[in-house]
């Protein structure tokens, strides 16, 4: 459980000067929003870091008053309405900078043009599109390995279990978020995402595309303790309309007095859906899909290949606490935004690392193709498939997934794969009604072709 902050003392230094004069200097050192490491800590953590000789409640009031002078109000949530606010931390600035540098559509185009192999890089990146759907499902409790989930999505076989249905639903929901990136936010878009994501899993539990109409929904921790009671369902849609108006307002206009970077705004939207809990179930998945939708809408297409949930699922307790820290400290969104920005910055670094590795692999592969004499024997599509297999990003191929990744006809994809078999670079086996192709062991290929 999270330890809630003590009641705020409006004029703590009056009390300090009157009752703790000898410790004034020590209290003064605490009069700042961040600690020495640039962290924005909640009382739950900060209370253990106050000097033992200081009164923790008084020390907290000093810190809280310093923060209040810097906080900016952004939106009202709940009923009765509570003003949500935040301030920028170093982690937010770092994440915003990384977002602007590496995830815009223009940045992706530059990445592809830099190596002159846009189709090849696209195939490698497409493998990453699945990761958010898979990890988001695992965060919600889907019991499956990433390898099994990828196989499920690549092979496009029907789901056999509720967990597999969840993964396919999440994948469809992320695809829908991308397809709807030019739409304004509306109640219909929110319910559409929910319906696409959860329909057919357990309709009596999820009520696909329907807002909740009662107050029997609560959020519990791992021990069964209620940690969040969403606002009343009575005026839910009215409150969501206010949120929609806020989301659809341009906060990046040069004349706007309340500038909010799109990534920060997307994180706040993520929080809002989790806080309001508008559906019977599946709220976390919708919240994360709307985070992505807003970034897609604002031109940050690189987030198609950046799986935030992969990192969130590593530390789900911290993810949950970032919500609770905000709720228990007068709706200070800084806690949630700061945590998400730390996760996003790490995810973007991994994305950049994947890109650099892909570029290096393509260069090495082309060198091998020329030296071995294979270059002239392979079509453009075969070179792409072969290199993707060689890098290990995808181990199994079918004519269907090659067709989708390369944007070609089914017969063209099938011909390319069979040509690789003829050259003794790939093997194929029948799985049900479909041929599954995979690369032959690298040592055998090198032995046959290395000159």
N, C-alpha and C positions, 0 to 999 in steps of 0.2 A: 504494500500500500504506500501511497505517496503522502508525505507529511505536509499538510497545508500550512501556508505562511501564517504567522500570528497577525493580529489586527494591526493595521498601519497606524503609527503615531504621526500626526500631521506636522508637528514641530519637534523632531527628536533632539535637535541641538539645544533647545531650551532646557530639556530634561538633563542632557549631558552636562551642560555648563553648571546647572544647579546641583546635580547629584553626583556627577562623575568627572569633575573638573580635571583631575589628574590624568584621566584617560582620554581627554579631548583629542589629542594628536592621533591616538590609535583609531578613534572613531572617524576622524577626518580622512584617514587613509582609505577607509571603506566607502567614501562618498564618490563612487564612480559606478558606471553601468556594468563594466566588464572587470573580470579579475586580471591578475598580472599576465595570465596566459591567453587573454582575449576571449575568455569563455563567459557565456551568459548563463550563470547557474541559478537554478531554482533553490528555494529555501530548503527543500528536501536534501540537497547536496551541500549547499553553502553553510548551513548551520554547523557542520563538522569542521569547517575551515576558518571559522571566526576564532580569534585568540580566546583562550579559555577564561581570561580575566574580564572579558566583555560580556555584557548582557545580550543574549542572542536576539531577543525580540527588538531591543533598541538598535542593535547593529543592523538587523534586517530593515528597519524603518529608514536608517541612513542610506542603505543601498537602494531601497525601493524609491525613496524620494529623488535620488540622483537619476534613476531610470525614468521616473515620471516626467522629468524636465525634458527628456529627449524623445519620448514616445509620440508617434503620430497616429491619430485615429484613422481607421480605414473603412469600417463597416459595422453596422449593428446587427447582432444575431440573438435569437432566442425570444422568449416571452416570459416576463417583460424583457424588452430589448436591452442588450448589454453592448457597450461600445468596445469593439476589438481594436487593438492598436499594436504597433511594433516599432522597433528601431533597427537600423542596419548594423550588423556585426561584421567582423573581418571575414568570417566564413561565408556570409552572404555575398560580400564583394568578390571574393575568390570564385564562387560558383557562378555569379553573374558574368564575370570576365571570361571564364571558361566556356560558358554557354554562348556568349557572343562570338568568341573566336572559332569554336569548333562545331557548332550544331546548326548553324543557319543553312538554308538551302544553297546559298552562294558558296559557303564553305565546302559543302558536299560536292558541288560542281567543280570547284577548284581541286579537290582531292582526286576526282576522277580524271580531270584533264591533265593533272600533273604526271600521271603515269601512262596516259594514253590507252588505258585498258578499262574503260568505264563498265563494259558488260561483265568483265571478269571480277572487278571489284564489287559490282552490284550483286553478283551471285554470292560472293563471300559475305557481303553485308546482309543479304536476305536471310541468311541463317540466323542472324541476330534478331530479326523481327519476331521470331517465335519466343525469344527468351523472356520477355515481359509477361506474356500470357501464361507461360509455364510457371515462372517464379511467383506471380501474383496468385495463381491457384494453390501453389505449395504454401504460400503465406496464409491462405485461408484454410489450410488443413488437408489439401489433396495429397493422398499418400501414393506418390509415384516418384520414380527417379527422373532426372532431367533427360537422360538417354532414352528411356521408355516413352516419355512425353514427346520428345522430338520425333521419334519413330512414328508415333501415333499421328502427328500432324503432317509429316512428310508423306507417309503412305496413304493418308486420307481414308483410312478405314473407319467404319462406324464405331462409335463409342460403345464399350461393353459394360462399363461401371459408372457410378455417379462421379467418381474422381475424373475419369476420362471425359465425361460430359462437361465437367467444370472447365477442364483445360481447353476443349474445343470451343466452349462458350466464351471463355476469356479471349481466345484467339479471334473469334468472330467480332467480339466487342471492340478489341483494339483495331481491327480492320475497319469497323464501322466508324470509329472515332476519326480515323484517317480520311475516310470517304466523306465525312460530314464536316471537314475542316473549314469549308467556306460558309457554313451556316452560322447564323446567330444562335446564341444559347436560348433555349425555350423549355417549357415544361415537356413538350413533345420530344425534344432531343434527349432530355434526361431519361424519360420513360422508355424511349426507343433503345438507348444504350443498355438499360437494365433488361429489357425484354430480349434483345439479341444475345446478351451475356448469360442469362439464366434459364431461358425457356427450354423445357424438356428435361431439366435435371431433376427437380422435385417441385412441380408446380404448386402443390398444396402448401409447401413450405415457403417458396419464394414469391408467389403471386406475380408472375412476370409482367413488367410494365405497369404495375399498380402501386400508387402511393399507399402507405399504411394509413389506416383509418381508426386506430386505437392506440392506447398508450401502454400496451403490454410488452413493448420492446425495450430491453435494457442491454447494456454492454457489461460483461463480467470479466474479471481477471481469471488467471489460471486456477485460483482457489475457490472460484464461485462467488466472490464478492462483487456486488454491483459497483462499478466504477463510473458509470455514466448513464443518466436517465435523459434521453433526448427530450427536447421541448415538445409540448403538446401537439397531437395530430390535428387538433381542431382548426388551427389557422396555418397549417403546414404550407399549403399551396400559395397562400398570400405572402408568407415569409419568403418562399422560394422565388416568387415574382420580384421581390425587392432585391434578392441576390442576383437574379437574371439581369435586372436593370443595371446593377453595379458591374457585372461581368461585361455587359455589352457597351459600357461607357469606356471611351478611349482615355486611358490614364497615361499615355505616352505622348500626348500632344504637347508641343513646345509651350503652349499657353496655359497648360494645366498646372494648377498650384499643388496638386496631389499626385505627383509622378510616382508610378509604380512600375518597375521592370516586369515584362510579361512572365518571366520565370517565377518571380515572387508572387505575382497575382495568381498564377497557376497553382502554386503551393497553397495559397489561401483558399482557393476554390476546393482543393483536395481536403483541407481541414473542414470547410463548411459542410460538405456532404457527410463527412464522418460525424460531425457534431449534430447535424439535423437528423441523420439516420432516416431518410425519407421512405425507405422500403422495409419490408418485413425481414429481408435478408439480402445479402449481396451488396451491401452499402460500400464496403471497402473497395471492392472491385470497380464499382461505378465511380467512386471518388478518384481512384488512380487513373481510370480511363479518361475522366474529364480533365485531369491534370495534363495528360498527353494531348487530348483534343485541343485544349487552349494553346499549348505550345505549337502544335501543328498549324493552328489557325494564324498564329502570329509569325509564321515563317521559320520556325525552328524544326525543320524536317529531320535533322540528325537524330532527334529523340525517337524516331522509329527504330533505331538500332541501339538504343541505350535502355537497359533494363534496370529501373530503379528498384523494383521488388526483389531482384537478385540479392541486393545488399540489405534491404529491409528485412528479409526473411532470416538473415544471419543473426540479427539482434531484434527479434520481434518485441521483446519487453521494452527496449529503449524506444521503439516506434510507438508503442502504446503509451509510455510515460510522457512522450512529447505532447500528446493530446492532453493528458492529465495535468501536466505542468501549466499549460495554458488555461485550462478550466479552473484550476485551484488558485491561480494568481490573477484574478480579475480580468480574464480573457486577454492576457498578454500573449499575442501570437508569436512573439520573438522566439520562444522556446521551440515551437513546432517548425517555424520557418528555418531557424538556425540548424536544427537537426537534419531537416530535409536537404538543406544546402550542402551540408557536409557529405551526405550520401550522394547527392547529385555530382558534386565535384569529383568524388572517387569514381563514380560511374563514367563520367566524361573522360577521365584519365585512362580508364580501361578501354573505352571506345577508341581513343587516340592510339593506345598501345596496339589494339587489334588492327587498326589501319596501317600503322607502321610495319607491323609483322606481315600484313597482306602485301604491301608494296615490296618488301624484301623478298617474300616468297615468289612473287611474280617475276622479279628480276632474276632470281636464281633459276627459276623454272625455264625462263626463256633462254638463258645461257645453256642449260642442259639440252633443250630442244635443238638448238643450233649445232651444238657439239656432237650430238648423237645422230643427227640426220633426220630426226623425227619431225622437225618443223614443217618441212614440205609435204609430209605424209598426212598431217592432221589439218582438218578444217578449223576455222576460227572457233566454232562451237565446241569441237572436240578438245581444243587446247584449253578452253575455259573449264570444261567438265573435268578433264584430266588434272589440271592444277588444283581445282577445288578438292578433288579426292586426295591429291598428294599432300595438301596442307593439313588434312584431317578434319577440316571444318564440317564436311559431310562424308560419311562412309558408304552410304547406300543411296542409289539413284534409281528412279523409275522414269519412264517416258513422260509421265504426267508432271512430276515435279520439275524435270528439266524444261519441259514445255513452258511452265509457269515462270520459272526463274529466268529463262532466256527470251521469253516472249515470242516463241516460234510455234509452228504447227506441231501436232502430236507426231506425225510421220517423220518430220525433220528431226525431232528429238530422238525418236526410236532409231532412225538411220545413224545418227551420230553415236549413240550408245553401242549399237551393233558393230559399227566400224571400229570402235575401241576394242571390242572383243576380238574382231578379226586380226587386229594388230597385236594381239596377245598382251594388251595393257590392262584389260578388264576381264572379269568373268561374269556370268549371269546364271541365276537359278530361278526356278519357277516357284512363286509363293502364291498359292491360290490361283487366281485368274491373271496374275500379273508377273512380269519378269522384273527381278530386282538385280541391279548391276552393282558391282564393287570392284575396286582396283586390286590387281594382283600385287603380291608382296613386292616392295621396292627393290629388294636384293635381286629378285628374278628379273625385274625390268631392267635394272642397271646391267646385269650380266648379259642380257640379250641385246641391249642397245648402246651401252657405253662404249665409245670408240677411243 
